[in-house]
Amino acid sequence: MYGRERRQSGELDTAALRAGLTPAQLNALGTLEHFGWTLRFVRRPMFRDPIPVLFHRDGKRFVVLEADGTLNEAPDIKIRD
């Protein structure tokens, strides 16, 4: 029981991450994924819009996808190692 993977599939995780994103964010996300970016996580602060964080395939660069679909390449969030 303790050694089992809790997640059922990557598709469920992807759908859960995309839930609540604006149409502009979803559109931009599709384009960015085509160029090697991956939606890794979405911060969901209380009483605020979700903050999707995407990483480049090299794993070193990350961006925040704003509600209007634009990229914030210098977000004020800290990523733990």
PDB file of N, CA, C and O in Angstrom:
ATOM      1  N   MET A   1       0.818  -1.196   0.000  1.00  0.00           N
ATOM      2  CA  MET A   1       0.000   0.000   0.000  1.00  0.00           C
ATOM      3  C   MET A   1       0.861   1.258   0.000  1.00  0.00           C
ATOM      4  O   MET A   1       0.551   2.221  -0.702  1.00  0.00           O
ATOM      5  N   TYR A   2       1.936   1.258   0.779  1.00  0.00           N
ATOM      6  CA  TYR A   2       2.757   2.455   0.878  1.00  0.00           C
ATOM      7  C   TYR A   2       3.647   2.657  -0.338  1.00  0.00           C
ATOM      8  O   TYR A   2       4.008   3.792  -0.646  1.00  0.00           O
ATOM      9  N   GLY A   3       4.006   1.601  -1.030  1.00  0.00           N
ATOM     10  CA  GLY A   3       4.903   1.717  -2.157  1.00  0.00           C
ATOM     11  C   GLY A   3       4.209   1.987  -3.479  1.00  0.00           C
ATOM     12  O   GLY A   3       4.873   2.198  -4.494  1.00  0.00           O
ATOM     13  N   ARG A   4       2.874   1.983  -3.485  1.00  0.00           N
ATOM     14  CA  ARG A   4       2.139   2.184  -4.735  1.00  0.00           C
ATOM     15  C   ARG A   4       2.175   3.625  -5.190  1.00  0.00           C
ATOM     16  O   ARG A   4       2.203   4.551  -4.380  1.00  0.00           O
ATOM     17  N   GLU A   5       2.175   3.795  -6.468  1.00  0.00           N
ATOM     18  CA  GLU A   5       2.079   5.129  -7.069  1.00  0.00           C
ATOM     19  C   GLU A   5       0.656   5.624  -6.902  1.00  0.00           C
ATOM     20  O   GLU A   5      -0.289   4.915  -7.248  1.00  0.00           O
ATOM     21  N   ARG A   6       0.489   6.823  -6.380  1.00  0.00           N
ATOM     22  CA  ARG A   6      -0.849   7.354  -6.131  1.00  0.00           C
ATOM     23  C   ARG A   6      -1.522   7.866  -7.390  1.00  0.00           C
ATOM     24  O   ARG A   6      -2.746   7.803  -7.505  1.00  0.00           O
ATOM     25  N   ARG A   7      -0.749   8.368  -8.327  1.00  0.00           N
ATOM     26  CA  ARG A   7      -1.344   8.882  -9.552  1.00  0.00           C
ATOM     27  C   ARG A   7      -1.720   7.727 -10.464  1.00  0.00           C
ATOM     28  O   ARG A   7      -1.013   6.722 -10.533  1.00  0.00           O
ATOM     29  N   GLN A   8      -2.823   7.876 -11.153  1.00  0.00           N
ATOM     30  CA  GLN A   8      -3.307   6.813 -12.025  1.00  0.00           C
ATOM     31  C   GLN A   8      -2.708   6.911 -13.421  1.00  0.00           C
ATOM     32  O   GLN A   8      -2.336   5.897 -14.012  1.00  0.00           O
ATOM     33  N   SER A   9      -2.612   8.133 -13.954  1.00  0.00           N
ATOM     34  CA  SER A   9      -2.042   8.279 -15.291  1.00  0.00           C
ATOM     35  C   SER A   9      -1.623   9.719 -15.521  1.00  0.00           C
ATOM     36  O   SER A   9      -2.087  10.636 -14.844  1.00  0.00           O
ATOM     37  N   GLY A  10      -0.740   9.898 -16.485  1.00  0.00           N
ATOM     38  CA  GLY A  10      -0.294  11.235 -16.829  1.00  0.00           C
ATOM     39  C   GLY A  10      -1.401  12.081 -17.420  1.00  0.00           C
ATOM     40  O   GLY A  10      -1.387  13.305 -17.292  1.00  0.00           O
ATOM     41  N   GLU A  11      -2.367  11.433 -18.071  1.00  0.00           N
ATOM     42  CA  GLU A  11      -3.465  12.178 -18.674  1.00  0.00           C
ATOM     43  C   GLU A  11      -4.317  12.868 -17.618  1.00  0.00           C
ATOM     44  O   GLU A  11      -4.752  14.003 -17.815  1.00  0.00           O
ATOM     45  N   LEU A  12      -4.556  12.193 -16.505  1.00  0.00           N
ATOM     46  CA  LEU A  12      -5.338  12.800 -15.436  1.00  0.00           C
ATOM     47  C   LEU A  12      -4.593  13.997 -14.851  1.00  0.00           C
ATOM     48  O   LEU A  12      -5.196  15.030 -14.557  1.00  0.00           O
ATOM     49  N   ASP A  13      -3.289  13.853 -14.685  1.00  0.00           N
ATOM     50  CA  ASP A  13      -2.498  14.953 -14.158  1.00  0.00           C
ATOM     51  C   ASP A  13      -2.549  16.154 -15.093  1.00  0.00           C
ATOM     52  O   ASP A  13      -2.700  17.290 -14.643  1.00  0.00           O
ATOM     53  N   THR A  14      -2.425  15.906 -16.379  1.00  0.00           N
ATOM     54  CA  THR A  14      -2.465  16.980 -17.360  1.00  0.00           C
ATOM     55  C   THR A  14      -3.810  17.686 -17.338  1.00  0.00           C
ATOM     56  O   THR A  14      -3.867  18.915 -17.378  1.00  0.00           O
ATOM     57  N   ALA A  15      -4.882  16.928 -17.274  1.00  0.00           N
ATOM     58  CA  ALA A  15      -6.220  17.522 -17.243  1.00  0.00           C
ATOM     59  C   ALA A  15      -6.409  18.340 -15.971  1.00  0.00           C
ATOM     60  O   ALA A  15      -7.005  19.416 -16.012  1.00  0.00           O
ATOM     61  N   ALA A  16      -5.915  17.849 -14.856  1.00  0.00           N
ATOM     62  CA  ALA A  16      -6.042  18.575 -13.591  1.00  0.00           C
ATOM     63  C   ALA A  16      -5.246  19.874 -13.632  1.00  0.00           C
ATOM     64  O   ALA A  16      -5.699  20.897 -13.118  1.00  0.00           O
ATOM     65  N   LEU A  17      -4.062  19.836 -14.241  1.00  0.00           N
ATOM     66  CA  LEU A  17      -3.260  21.051 -14.341  1.00  0.00           C
ATOM     67  C   LEU A  17      -3.934  22.096 -15.223  1.00  0.00           C
ATOM     68  O   LEU A  17      -3.883  23.288 -14.919  1.00  0.00           O
ATOM     69  N   ARG A  18      -4.556  21.665 -16.298  1.00  0.00           N
ATOM     70  CA  ARG A  18      -5.192  22.582 -17.238  1.00  0.00           C
ATOM     71  C   ARG A  18      -6.525  23.135 -16.738  1.00  0.00           C
ATOM     72  O   ARG A  18      -7.000  24.157 -17.233  1.00  0.00           O
ATOM     73  N   ALA A  19      -7.121  22.468 -15.768  1.00  0.00           N
ATOM     74  CA  ALA A  19      -8.423  22.897 -15.247  1.00  0.00           C
ATOM     75  C   ALA A  19      -8.320  24.291 -14.657  1.00  0.00           C
ATOM     76  O   ALA A  19      -7.443  24.566 -13.838  1.00  0.00           O
ATOM     77  N   GLY A  20      -9.212  25.161 -15.073  1.00  0.00           N
ATOM     78  CA  GLY A  20      -9.248  26.516 -14.537  1.00  0.00           C
ATOM     79  C   GLY A  20      -8.416  27.529 -15.297  1.00  0.00           C
ATOM     80  O   GLY A  20      -8.444  28.717 -14.977  1.00  0.00           O
ATOM     81  N   LEU A  21      -7.664  27.072 -16.313  1.00  0.00           N
ATOM     82  CA  LEU A  21      -6.887  28.019 -17.107  1.00  0.00           C
ATOM     83  C   LEU A  21      -7.810  28.735 -18.086  1.00  0.00           C
ATOM     84  O   LEU A  21      -8.818  28.179 -18.521  1.00  0.00           O
ATOM     85  N   THR A  22      -7.463  29.953 -18.423  1.00  0.00           N
ATOM     86  CA  THR A  22      -8.271  30.736 -19.352  1.00  0.00           C
ATOM     87  C   THR A  22      -8.093  30.196 -20.771  1.00  0.00           C
ATOM     88  O   THR A  22      -7.107  29.514 -21.052  1.00  0.00           O
ATOM     89  N   PRO A  23      -9.041  30.495 -21.669  1.00  0.00           N
ATOM     90  CA  PRO A  23      -8.871  30.081 -23.069  1.00  0.00           C
ATOM     91  C   PRO A  23      -7.573  30.622 -23.684  1.00  0.00           C
ATOM     92  O   PRO A  23      -6.925  29.933 -24.471  1.00  0.00           O
ATOM     93  N   ALA A  24      -7.203  31.838 -23.331  1.00  0.00           N
ATOM     94  CA  ALA A  24      -5.959  32.407 -23.861  1.00  0.00           C
ATOM     95  C   ALA A  24      -4.750  31.629 -23.357  1.00  0.00           C
ATOM     96  O   ALA A  24      -3.803  31.401 -24.110  1.00  0.00           O
ATOM     97  N   GLN A  25      -4.772  31.222 -22.100  1.00  0.00           N
ATOM     98  CA  GLN A  25      -3.675  30.428 -21.547  1.00  0.00           C
ATOM     99  C   GLN A  25      -3.601  29.062 -22.222  1.00  0.00           C
ATOM    100  O   GLN A  25      -2.511  28.593 -22.552  1.00  0.00           O
ATOM    101  N   LEU A  26      -4.740  28.425 -22.427  1.00  0.00           N
ATOM    102  CA  LEU A  26      -4.761  27.114 -23.071  1.00  0.00           C
ATOM    103  C   LEU A  26      -4.253  27.190 -24.505  1.00  0.00           C
ATOM    104  O   LEU A  26      -3.536  26.300 -24.963  1.00  0.00           O
ATOM    105  N   ASN A  27      -4.623  28.250 -25.210  1.00  0.00           N
ATOM    106  CA  ASN A  27      -4.155  28.445 -26.579  1.00  0.00           C
ATOM    107  C   ASN A  27      -2.636  28.619 -26.608  1.00  0.00           C
ATOM    108  O   ASN A  27      -1.946  27.985 -27.406  1.00  0.00           O
ATOM    109  N   ALA A  28      -2.129  29.475 -25.738  1.00  0.00           N
ATOM    110  CA  ALA A  28      -0.687  29.717 -25.673  1.00  0.00           C
ATOM    111  C   ALA A  28       0.056  28.455 -25.229  1.00  0.00           C
ATOM    112  O   ALA A  28       1.149  28.170 -25.717  1.00  0.00           O
ATOM    113  N   LEU A  29      -0.534  27.710 -24.313  1.00  0.00           N
ATOM    114  CA  LEU A  29       0.083  26.481 -23.828  1.00  0.00           C
ATOM    115  C   LEU A  29       0.281  25.483 -24.958  1.00  0.00           C
ATOM    116  O   LEU A  29       1.337  24.858 -25.056  1.00  0.00           O
ATOM    117  N   GLY A  30      -0.721  25.329 -25.808  1.00  0.00           N
ATOM    118  CA  GLY A  30      -0.590  24.427 -26.951  1.00  0.00           C
ATOM    119  C   GLY A  30       0.562  24.814 -27.857  1.00  0.00           C
ATOM    120  O   GLY A  30       1.304  23.952 -28.328  1.00  0.00           O
ATOM    121  N   THR A  31       0.713  26.104 -28.103  1.00  0.00           N
ATOM    122  CA  THR A  31       1.811  26.590 -28.937  1.00  0.00           C
ATOM    123  C   THR A  31       3.156  26.356 -28.259  1.00  0.00           C
ATOM    124  O   THR A  31       4.104  25.900 -28.899  1.00  0.00           O
ATOM    125  N   LEU A  32       3.243  26.664 -26.982  1.00  0.00           N
ATOM    126  CA  LEU A  32       4.503  26.498 -26.257  1.00  0.00           C
ATOM    127  C   LEU A  32       4.918  25.035 -26.159  1.00  0.00           C
ATOM    128  O   LEU A  32       6.105  24.720 -26.251  1.00  0.00           O
ATOM    129  N   GLU A  33       3.959  24.146 -25.974  1.00  0.00           N
ATOM    130  CA  GLU A  33       4.285  22.718 -25.920  1.00  0.00           C
ATOM    131  C   GLU A  33       4.881  22.248 -27.240  1.00  0.00           C
ATOM    132  O   GLU A  33       5.738  21.364 -27.261  1.00  0.00           O
ATOM    133  N   HIS A  34       4.434  22.830 -28.323  1.00  0.00           N
ATOM    134  CA  HIS A  34       4.983  22.498 -29.643  1.00  0.00           C
ATOM    135  C   HIS A  34       6.472  22.850 -29.720  1.00  0.00           C
ATOM    136  O   HIS A  34       7.222  22.215 -30.462  1.00  0.00           O
ATOM    137  N   PHE A  35       6.897  23.855 -28.959  1.00  0.00           N
ATOM    138  CA  PHE A  35       8.285  24.302 -28.977  1.00  0.00           C
ATOM    139  C   PHE A  35       9.095  23.787 -27.789  1.00  0.00           C
ATOM    140  O   PHE A  35      10.152  24.335 -27.476  1.00  0.00           O
ATOM    141  N   GLY A  36       8.612  22.747 -27.133  1.00  0.00           N
ATOM    142  CA  GLY A  36       9.408  22.086 -26.111  1.00  0.00           C
ATOM    143  C   GLY A  36       9.184  22.539 -24.682  1.00  0.00           C
ATOM    144  O   GLY A  36       9.948  22.161 -23.795  1.00  0.00           O
ATOM    145  N   TRP A  37       8.170  23.328 -24.438  1.00  0.00           N
ATOM    146  CA  TRP A  37       7.859  23.757 -23.074  1.00  0.00           C
ATOM    147  C   TRP A  37       6.859  22.782 -22.471  1.00  0.00           C
ATOM    148  O   TRP A  37       6.032  22.215 -23.186  1.00  0.00           O
ATOM    149  N   THR A  38       6.932  22.584 -21.147  1.00  0.00           N
ATOM    150  CA  THR A  38       6.054  21.652 -20.443  1.00  0.00           C
ATOM    151  C   THR A  38       5.430  22.338 -19.243  1.00  0.00           C
ATOM    152  O   THR A  38       6.110  23.016 -18.473  1.00  0.00           O
ATOM    153  N   LEU A  39       4.130  22.152 -19.097  1.00  0.00           N
ATOM    154  CA  LEU A  39       3.428  22.662 -17.924  1.00  0.00           C
ATOM    155  C   LEU A  39       3.763  21.738 -16.765  1.00  0.00           C
ATOM    156  O   LEU A  39       3.340  20.582 -16.744  1.00  0.00           O
ATOM    157  N   ARG A  40       4.529  22.251 -15.792  1.00  0.00           N
ATOM    158  CA  ARG A  40       4.971  21.413 -14.670  1.00  0.00           C
ATOM    159  C   ARG A  40       4.036  21.504 -13.482  1.00  0.00           C
ATOM    160  O   ARG A  40       3.718  20.494 -12.854  1.00  0.00           O
ATOM    161  N   PHE A  41       3.595  22.715 -13.174  1.00  0.00           N
ATOM    162  CA  PHE A  41       2.674  22.863 -12.047  1.00  0.00           C
ATOM    163  C   PHE A  41       1.901  24.156 -12.185  1.00  0.00           C
ATOM    164  O   PHE A  41       2.260  25.039 -12.964  1.00  0.00           O
ATOM    165  N   VAL A  42       0.832  24.250 -11.413  1.00  0.00           N
ATOM    166  CA  VAL A  42      -0.001  25.447 -11.392  1.00  0.00           C
ATOM    167  C   VAL A  42      -0.181  25.852  -9.937  1.00  0.00           C
ATOM    168  O   VAL A  42      -0.725  25.093  -9.135  1.00  0.00           O
ATOM    169  N   ARG A  43       0.268  27.025  -9.609  1.00  0.00           N
ATOM    170  CA  ARG A  43       0.014  27.545  -8.268  1.00  0.00           C
ATOM    171  C   ARG A  43      -1.401  28.087  -8.252  1.00  0.00           C
ATOM    172  O   ARG A  43      -1.835  28.763  -9.185  1.00  0.00           O
ATOM    173  N   ARG A  44      -2.102  27.787  -7.196  1.00  0.00           N
ATOM    174  CA  ARG A  44      -3.498  28.223  -7.074  1.00  0.00           C
ATOM    175  C   ARG A  44      -3.681  28.984  -5.762  1.00  0.00           C
ATOM    176  O   ARG A  44      -4.220  28.449  -4.793  1.00  0.00           O
ATOM    177  N   PRO A  45      -3.223  30.245  -5.745  1.00  0.00           N
ATOM    178  CA  PRO A  45      -3.388  31.041  -4.520  1.00  0.00           C
ATOM    179  C   PRO A  45      -4.863  31.339  -4.261  1.00  0.00           C
ATOM    180  O   PRO A  45      -5.654  31.509  -5.189  1.00  0.00           O
ATOM    181  N   MET A  46      -5.203  31.396  -2.997  1.00  0.00           N
ATOM    182  CA  MET A  46      -6.601  31.662  -2.633  1.00  0.00           C
ATOM    183  C   MET A  46      -7.034  33.027  -3.140  1.00  0.00           C
ATOM    184  O   MET A  46      -6.302  34.010  -3.024  1.00  0.00           O
ATOM    185  N   PHE A  47      -8.233  33.071  -3.705  1.00  0.00           N
ATOM    186  CA  PHE A  47      -8.871  34.306  -4.171  1.00  0.00           C
ATOM    187  C   PHE A  47      -8.118  34.986  -5.308  1.00  0.00           C
ATOM    188  O   PHE A  47      -8.311  36.178  -5.546  1.00  0.00           O
ATOM    189  N   ARG A  48      -7.259  34.246  -6.017  1.00  0.00           N
ATOM    190  CA  ARG A  48      -6.529  34.795  -7.158  1.00  0.00           C
ATOM    191  C   ARG A  48      -6.580  33.803  -8.307  1.00  0.00           C
ATOM    192  O   ARG A  48      -6.919  32.634  -8.126  1.00  0.00           O
ATOM    193  N   ASP A  49      -6.240  34.288  -9.486  1.00  0.00           N
ATOM    194  CA  ASP A  49      -6.214  33.423 -10.664  1.00  0.00           C
ATOM    195  C   ASP A  49      -5.084  32.397 -10.543  1.00  0.00           C
ATOM    196  O   ASP A  49      -4.073  32.661  -9.894  1.00  0.00           O
ATOM    197  N   PRO A  50      -5.256  31.220 -11.172  1.00  0.00           N
ATOM    198  CA  PRO A  50      -4.182  30.220 -11.188  1.00  0.00           C
ATOM    199  C   PRO A  50      -2.936  30.777 -11.875  1.00  0.00           C
ATOM    200  O   PRO A  50      -3.032  31.620 -12.767  1.00  0.00           O
ATOM    201  N   ILE A  51      -1.773  30.301 -11.454  1.00  0.00           N
ATOM    202  CA  ILE A  51      -0.495  30.737 -12.016  1.00  0.00           C
ATOM    203  C   ILE A  51       0.203  29.513 -12.604  1.00  0.00           C
ATOM    204  O   ILE A  51       0.878  28.783 -11.878  1.00  0.00           O
ATOM    205  N   PRO A  52       0.049  29.277 -13.925  1.00  0.00           N
ATOM    206  CA  PRO A  52       0.707  28.132 -14.550  1.00  0.00           C
ATOM    207  C   PRO A  52       2.200  28.416 -14.778  1.00  0.00           C
ATOM    208  O   PRO A  52       2.579  29.488 -15.248  1.00  0.00           O
ATOM    209  N   VAL A  53       3.033  27.428 -14.433  1.00  0.00           N
ATOM    210  CA  VAL A  53       4.480  27.555 -14.578  1.00  0.00           C
ATOM    211  C   VAL A  53       4.949  26.499 -15.571  1.00  0.00           C
ATOM    212  O   VAL A  53       4.701  25.307 -15.395  1.00  0.00           O
ATOM    213  N   LEU A  54       5.628  26.958 -16.615  1.00  0.00           N
ATOM    214  CA  LEU A  54       6.127  26.075 -17.660  1.00  0.00           C
ATOM    215  C   LEU A  54       7.649  26.054 -17.635  1.00  0.00           C
ATOM    216  O   LEU A  54       8.293  27.069 -17.371  1.00  0.00           O
ATOM    217  N   PHE A  55       8.216  24.875 -17.915  1.00  0.00           N
ATOM    218  CA  PHE A  55       9.659  24.719 -17.982  1.00  0.00           C
ATOM    219  C   PHE A  55      10.054  24.345 -19.396  1.00  0.00           C
ATOM    220  O   PHE A  55       9.332  23.634 -20.095  1.00  0.00           O
ATOM    221  N   HIS A  56      11.219  24.837 -19.805  1.00  0.00           N
ATOM    222  CA  HIS A  56      11.773  24.483 -21.104  1.00  0.00           C
ATOM    223  C   HIS A  56      12.326  23.070 -21.013  1.00  0.00           C
ATOM    224  O   HIS A  56      12.597  22.570 -19.920  1.00  0.00           O
ATOM    225  N   ARG A  57      12.490  22.436 -22.148  1.00  0.00           N
ATOM    226  CA  ARG A  57      12.957  21.048 -22.155  1.00  0.00           C
ATOM    227  C   ARG A  57      14.319  20.881 -21.494  1.00  0.00           C
ATOM    228  O   ARG A  57      14.645  19.782 -21.045  1.00  0.00           O
ATOM    229  N   ASP A  58      15.130  21.949 -21.420  1.00  0.00           N
ATOM    230  CA  ASP A  58      16.429  21.840 -20.751  1.00  0.00           C
ATOM    231  C   ASP A  58      16.299  21.814 -19.227  1.00  0.00           C
ATOM    232  O   ASP A  58      17.257  21.494 -18.524  1.00  0.00           O
ATOM    233  N   GLY A  59      15.101  22.153 -18.717  1.00  0.00           N
ATOM    234  CA  GLY A  59      14.842  22.098 -17.289  1.00  0.00           C
ATOM    235  C   GLY A  59      15.411  23.250 -16.493  1.00  0.00           C
ATOM    236  O   GLY A  59      15.247  23.298 -15.274  1.00  0.00           O
ATOM    237  N   LYS A  60      16.074  24.179 -17.156  1.00  0.00           N
ATOM    238  CA  LYS A  60      16.712  25.295 -16.450  1.00  0.00           C
ATOM    239  C   LYS A  60      15.901  26.582 -16.521  1.00  0.00           C
ATOM    240  O   LYS A  60      15.909  27.375 -15.579  1.00  0.00           O
ATOM    241  N   ARG A  61      15.210  26.790 -17.619  1.00  0.00           N
ATOM    242  CA  ARG A  61      14.423  28.016 -17.791  1.00  0.00           C
ATOM    243  C   ARG A  61      12.963  27.742 -17.491  1.00  0.00           C
ATOM    244  O   ARG A  61      12.443  26.665 -17.782  1.00  0.00           O
ATOM    245  N   PHE A  62      12.310  28.735 -16.904  1.00  0.00           N
ATOM    246  CA  PHE A  62      10.879  28.622 -16.659  1.00  0.00           C
ATOM    247  C   PHE A  62      10.223  29.971 -16.883  1.00  0.00           C
ATOM    248  O   PHE A  62      10.858  31.022 -16.787  1.00  0.00           O
ATOM    249  N   VAL A  63       8.931  29.910 -17.186  1.00  0.00           N
ATOM    250  CA  VAL A  63       8.134  31.115 -17.420  1.00  0.00           C
ATOM    251  C   VAL A  63       6.777  30.928 -16.744  1.00  0.00           C
ATOM    252  O   VAL A  63       6.358  29.809 -16.446  1.00  0.00           O
ATOM    253  N   VAL A  64       6.110  32.047 -16.513  1.00  0.00           N
ATOM    254  CA  VAL A  64       4.743  32.031 -16.004  1.00  0.00           C
ATOM    255  C   VAL A  64       3.845  32.463 -17.139  1.00  0.00           C
ATOM    256  O   VAL A  64       4.138  33.431 -17.840  1.00  0.00           O
ATOM    257  N   LEU A  65       2.753  31.748 -17.319  1.00  0.00           N
ATOM    258  CA  LEU A  65       1.783  32.058 -18.359  1.00  0.00           C
ATOM    259  C   LEU A  65       0.681  32.918 -17.746  1.00  0.00           C
ATOM    260  O   LEU A  65      -0.104  32.447 -16.923  1.00  0.00           O
ATOM    261  N   GLU A  66       0.633  34.169 -18.153  1.00  0.00           N
ATOM    262  CA  GLU A  66      -0.335  35.116 -17.592  1.00  0.00           C
ATOM    263  C   GLU A  66      -1.747  34.812 -18.089  1.00  0.00           C
ATOM    264  O   GLU A  66      -1.925  34.068 -19.054  1.00  0.00           O
ATOM    265  N   ALA A  67      -2.744  35.387 -17.431  1.00  0.00           N
ATOM    266  CA  ALA A  67      -4.147  35.118 -17.751  1.00  0.00           C
ATOM    267  C   ALA A  67      -4.509  35.486 -19.184  1.00  0.00           C
ATOM    268  O   ALA A  67      -5.397  34.872 -19.775  1.00  0.00           O
ATOM    269  N   ASP A  68      -3.831  36.483 -19.749  1.00  0.00           N
ATOM    270  CA  ASP A  68      -4.139  36.902 -21.120  1.00  0.00           C
ATOM    271  C   ASP A  68      -3.345  36.113 -22.173  1.00  0.00           C
ATOM    272  O   ASP A  68      -3.431  36.406 -23.366  1.00  0.00           O
ATOM    273  N   GLY A  69      -2.575  35.115 -21.729  1.00  0.00           N
ATOM    274  CA  GLY A  69      -1.819  34.279 -22.657  1.00  0.00           C
ATOM    275  C   GLY A  69      -0.410  34.752 -22.918  1.00  0.00           C
ATOM    276  O   GLY A  69       0.327  34.101 -23.659  1.00  0.00           O
ATOM    277  N   THR A  70      -0.009  35.876 -22.325  1.00  0.00           N
ATOM    278  CA  THR A  70       1.357  36.366 -22.509  1.00  0.00           C
ATOM    279  C   THR A  70       2.298  35.659 -21.537  1.00  0.00           C
ATOM    280  O   THR A  70       1.868  35.083 -20.538  1.00  0.00           O
ATOM    281  N   LEU A  71       3.588  35.718 -21.851  1.00  0.00           N
ATOM    282  CA  LEU A  71       4.599  35.084 -21.014  1.00  0.00           C
ATOM    283  C   LEU A  71       5.257  36.097 -20.107  1.00  0.00           C
ATOM    284  O   LEU A  71       5.542  37.225 -20.510  1.00  0.00           O
ATOM    285  N   ASN A  72       5.492  35.684 -18.886  1.00  0.00           N
ATOM    286  CA  ASN A  72       6.289  36.467 -17.949  1.00  0.00           C
ATOM    287  C   ASN A  72       7.592  35.700 -17.791  1.00  0.00           C
ATOM    288  O   ASN A  72       7.646  34.681 -17.101  1.00  0.00           O
ATOM    289  N   GLU A  73       8.651  36.203 -18.441  1.00  0.00           N
ATOM    290  CA  GLU A  73       9.931  35.515 -18.427  1.00  0.00           C
ATOM    291  C   GLU A  73      10.765  35.868 -17.198  1.00  0.00           C
ATOM    292  O   GLU A  73      11.831  35.286 -16.994  1.00  0.00           O
ATOM    293  N   ALA A  74      10.310  36.794 -16.390  1.00  0.00           N
ATOM    294  CA  ALA A  74      11.017  37.171 -15.165  1.00  0.00           C
ATOM    295  C   ALA A  74      10.019  37.200 -13.996  1.00  0.00           C
ATOM    296  O   ALA A  74       9.817  38.244 -13.376  1.00  0.00           O
ATOM    297  N   PRO A  75       9.399  36.053 -13.701  1.00  0.00           N
ATOM    298  CA  PRO A  75       8.399  36.028 -12.634  1.00  0.00           C
ATOM    299  C   PRO A  75       9.048  36.187 -11.271  1.00  0.00           C
ATOM    300  O   PRO A  75      10.226  35.880 -11.089  1.00  0.00           O
ATOM    301  N   ASP A  76       8.271  36.667 -10.322  1.00  0.00           N
ATOM    302  CA  ASP A  76       8.805  36.869  -8.973  1.00  0.00           C
ATOM    303  C   ASP A  76       8.477  35.687  -8.068  1.00  0.00           C
ATOM    304  O   ASP A  76       8.092  35.865  -6.912  1.00  0.00           O
ATOM    305  N   ILE A  77       8.633  34.473  -8.609  1.00  0.00           N
ATOM    306  CA  ILE A  77       8.427  33.282  -7.807  1.00  0.00           C
ATOM    307  C   ILE A  77       9.766  32.575  -7.639  1.00  0.00           C
ATOM    308  O   ILE A  77      10.660  32.711  -8.474  1.00  0.00           O
ATOM    309  N   LYS A  78       9.892  31.829  -6.564  1.00  0.00           N
ATOM    310  CA  LYS A  78      11.098  31.075  -6.305  1.00  0.00           C
ATOM    311  C   LYS A  78      10.807  29.598  -6.527  1.00  0.00           C
ATOM    312  O   LYS A  78       9.788  29.079  -6.070  1.00  0.00           O
ATOM    313  N   ILE A  79      11.706  28.932  -7.228  1.00  0.00           N
ATOM    314  CA  ILE A  79      11.580  27.512  -7.501  1.00  0.00           C
ATOM    315  C   ILE A  79      12.604  26.769  -6.643  1.00  0.00           C
ATOM    316  O   ILE A  79      13.797  27.070  -6.679  1.00  0.00           O
ATOM    317  N   ARG A  80      12.125  25.808  -5.883  1.00  0.00           N
ATOM    318  CA  ARG A  80      13.040  25.006  -5.065  1.00  0.00           C
ATOM    319  C   ARG A  80      13.763  23.990  -5.924  1.00  0.00           C
ATOM    320  O   ARG A  80      13.231  23.527  -6.934  1.00  0.00           O
ATOM    321  N   ASP A  81      14.965  23.646  -5.527  1.00  0.00           N
ATOM    322  CA  ASP A  81      15.738  22.612  -6.227  1.00  0.00           C
ATOM    323  C   ASP A  81      15.279  21.231  -5.859  1.00  0.00           C
ATOM    324  O   ASP A  81      15.823  20.246  -6.357  1.00  0.00           O
TER     325      ASP A  81
END
